[in-house]
Structures are given as structure tokens and as C-alpha cells.
Amino acid sequence: MNPNPNASLATRELVGSYTEYAGAQRAVDFLSDEKFPVERTAIIGSDLRMIELVYGRLNYGRAAMAGAATGAWFGLLIGLFLGLFTPGVDSFLPLLLWGLLFGAVAGAVFGAVGHALSGGKRDFVSRQQLTAARYDVVVDSAYANEARTVLAKLG
């Protein structure tokens, strides 16, 4: 196995180009299934774009609800740990419920305060993703012809 894959990117040849990452992934998976030495391959995304999908307006209610959900999970986890590792606890269900409740309340407060402190600079809910216009499968030059032969079976 090559300890530094970036060092050999210049000596690799293109064996397939795909418009979606799933296609490039499927090609490398097929090479792997055919016992090709996939440690000699790389998937290179070109023409990268950052896409931010906006889902809606962020207000105090939404910020508090998001904080409450996060806080509830954290409180549930703390309640679980307290219940499991505190000696002499007969039933840790009340600890779970109190942890859930306290976490939700604290999370809601922190969510609302955090939104207030943002000063209206980001009043929307969104998700970011990085995509490429093209995904190239490249292989070390010594293995390129073998990879092309194997990928020809894929169609």
C-alpha cells in the first residue's frame, strides 16, 4: 500500500468519468469485487461547488425548539449515565425523565439566547453540501489498462 497517495496522483490515468459520485463509487466497488488492487485508485471531484439549501426563517421559537431537542438528547444521556453509575439507585427511569426534561429546558434557553446574541446576522435555517460537477476515477498508470478491461464488464 502506498503510504502517501497524494504523491502518486500525477502518475495516475483516467479510467472513468461520472456526473454523480454514486457512479464513481459503483465503479471502484466493482473493481474491488473483481479483486482489482483498489488501493491504486482514487476518485477526484472536479469543479467543486458549495450549495446551501435554505429551509426557512429562523425565529426565537425555532431556535428554542432546536436547542430543546439537542438539550433533551444530552440530558437523556446524562440521566442514563447517572442511573447506571450511581450506586443504590433502584430505578433510573426517573433520572432519565428528569435529565430529559432539564436538558430540554436548558437547551431551549441556550437556543433562544444564542439566537438573540447573533444580532439577526443569520436568521434562516439551512444545510450546506459540497458537490462536484464531475467525478473521475483514476488508477496508477501501471494498472490503468487492467482497470479499463475490468470496468468494460460493468458497462
N, C-alpha and C positions, 0 to 999 in steps of 0.2 A: 504494500500500500504506500502511496506517495505521501510523505509527511507534510508537504506543503503544496496543496492542489493549485494555489494561485500561481506558483512558479511555472507550471506547465500549461496554463491556459493558452499561451501563444502558440504552442505546438499542437493544438487540437484542431480537428477538422469538423465542419458542419456535416451532420448525418441526417438531420431532420429539423424542420421549422414548423411551428404551430401557432395559431392565433389565440389559443387558450392554454393555460397551464395544465389543465387536465390531459390534453393531448400529449404534451411533452412528458408528463408523469406516466401516462399509459405506455409510451414508447420505452422509457427507461425500465418500467416494471416488466415489459415484455422481454427486454434484453436480459433482465435478471432471471426471469423464468426460463430463458433459453441458455442459462449458465454462462452468459457473457460476463466478463470482468467489469462490473458496473462502477468499480472504484476508478475506472479510467474515463468516466463520463462526467459531464456537467450540464446543467440546464442554465442558460443565460437569458435573462429577461432584458429586452431592449425597448427603448422609447418609454421609459417609466413615467407614469402619471400618478399623482396623488388625487384621489377622489374623496370628497367629503359629502356624504348624503345627509341632508338636513331633515329631521323628523318632526320638528315642531318648535314652538316657542317655549322657553324656559321661564317659569314664574316661581314665586315662593312656594306654591303648593306642590309643583312638580319637583322642585329641589328638595323640599322636605320629604316627599314620598320616596324619592331615590335614596336619600340619606337614611330614612327609616328602614328601607329594605336591606341596605348594606349593614346598618347597625343591628337589625334583627338577626342576621346570619352570624355576626360577630358575637352578639350576646348569647345566642344559642350555643355557639362553640365554647364560650367561657362557662356557661352553665353546665355543659357536658363535662368539661374538664374538672370543674368543682365537684360535680357529682361523682365522678369516677375516682378522684384522688383525695377526697376529703374523708377521713376515717369517721365511722359512726353515723353515716348518712343511710337511713332506712330506704328512702325513696328519693331518687334525684329528679323525678318529674317536676316537683315544684321549683327546683333550681333551674331546670330547663326553661320553664314558663317565665320565671322572674327574669332570667337572663335575656330571653327573647323580648319581653316587654321593656325592660330597662334599655336594652340595645336599640330597640326601635325608637323609643323616645329620645335617647341621646343622639342617635343618628339623624332623626328629623330636625332636632335643634341645630346640630352641626351643619346639616344640609342647608337649612334656611339662613343661618348666619354666614356660611360660606358664600351663598348667592348674594346676600346683602353686601358683603365685603368686596365682591367682584366689581361693584360700581357700574353694573349694566354693560360691561365690556363683552360679554358672551351670553346673550340672552336667548340662546337656542340650543336644542338637543341635536347631536349629530353623531355620525360614526365615520371614521376615516379608513380608507383602504388604499393600498399601493397596488397598481396594476401595470402590466406591460402590454404594449401593442403586439409584441411577438416574443415567442419563447423558442430559443434554438437549443437543440441537443447537439453537443459537441463531444468528440471522442479523441483520445490520444491518436496521433497520426498513424502509429504502428497498428492500431486496431480499427481504423476507420472503415476499411473495406469489409472486414468481418461484420462490423456493426450494420453497415448498409445491407449486407446479404441477409442478416437476421431480421432487420426491420422490413425488408421486402416481403417476408412471410406475413407480417402484420397487415400489410395492405395499405 
